Amino acid sequence: MVFLSLLHHYQKRIKIRQIVSPSGYKINMSNIVVEERNVVIPGEILAEGMDYLPGDNTYREGEKIYAKVLGLVSIAGRVLRIMPLAGPYVPKIEDKIIGKVTDITMSGWRVDTATAYSAMLNVKDATTRFIKKEEDLSKILAIGDYIIVKIINVTSQNLIDLTMREPGLRKVTEGRIIKVNAQKVPRVIGKKASMITLLKDRTGCEITVGQNGLIWIKGSPEGELLAEKAIKLIEEKSHTEGLTERMEKFLGGHVIPREKQQMEPATSEEA
């Protein structure tokens, strides 16, 4: 189990910086006891003192901040967050995801988002062109089509409203769709998009990553296969440090030129 394999990351000892006052009293100072992208387990101490603030998936007890979940440490100024390594995707407004059309209604399309949430793409949000009332909606999007969409609303009843009326949002044609654990998406994209840029450059593929864990890859057959293998390796090794270096080694000297592919103008962008 991943959980057991990561227990060795919990062998650190907490070190609290101290200063000595002129009168000889020792005064504890705030201190972070983990580093950026360290793997932590639930209940592990992240920081001591009141100078740091608990963020996503962390909590404070007294003067200590703890991890709520198994994940990677993210430090932004004084705020500590944990990026989970497991768990379901929770839809959020503005997220870009990839979904599959499952039904056509009078007002639009029902979309499977690979989550427990039901999603709807209304006719008015599917295209900028005027759609006549009697028009056959299956000619626009058919059952089984994959689409790149953006979440514009999430209701208290777990219903999602989607849109395709923005650049980069469209029906997927050609290529392949793969799925990874949604919690691994930040690792696939990388810090400042470093990982996804590496994948695109080495495989020559157009790659769109949905926050729900569905990923569209389009390129030459060899480029798509290499990209899929690389992404699956990232998912498998997402809990390890030095992942970018590992992927550079895995991809080696592979540089598959985009000229080998007959591609649409690149309008997609990673989530």
Stockholm file with secondary structure:
# STOCKHOLM 1.0

chainA/1-271         MVFLSLLHHYQKRIKIRQIVSPSGYKINMSNIVVEERNVVIPGEILAEGMDYLPGDNTYREGEKIYAKVLGLVSIAGRVLRIMPLAGPYVPKIEDKIIGKVTDITMSGWRVDTATAYSAMLNVKDATTRFIKKEEDLSKILAIGDYIIVKIINVTSQNLIDLTMREPGLRKVTEGRIIKVNAQKVPRVIGKKASMITLLKDRTGCEITVGQNGLIWIKGSPEGELLAEKAIKLIEEKSHTEGLTERMEKFLGGHVIPREKQQMEPATSEEA
#=GR chainA/1-271 SS CHHHHTGGGGCCCCCCCEEECTTSCEEECCEECSCTTCEECTTCEEEESSSSEECTTEEEETTEEEESSSEEEEEETTEEEEEESSSCCCCCTTCEEEEEEEEECSSEEEEECSSSSEEEEEGGGTCSSCCCTTCCGGGTSCTTCEEEEEEEEECTTSEEEEECCSTTCEECCSSEEEECCGGGHHHHHCGGGHHHHHHHHHHCCEEEECTTSEEEEESCHHHHHHHHHHHHHHHHTTTSSCHHHHHHHHHTTCCCCGGGSCCCCCCCCCC
#=GC SS_cons         CHHHHTGGGGCCCCCCCEEECTTSCEEECCEECSCTTCEECTTCEEEESSSSEECTTEEEETTEEEESSSEEEEEETTEEEEEESSSCCCCCTTCEEEEEEEEECSSEEEEECSSSSEEEEEGGGTCSSCCCTTCCGGGTSCTTCEEEEEEEEECTTSEEEEECCSTTCEECCSSEEEECCGGGHHHHHCGGGHHHHHHHHHHCCEEEECTTSEEEEESCHHHHHHHHHHHHHHHHTTTSSCHHHHHHHHHTTCCCCGGGSCCCCCCCCCC
//
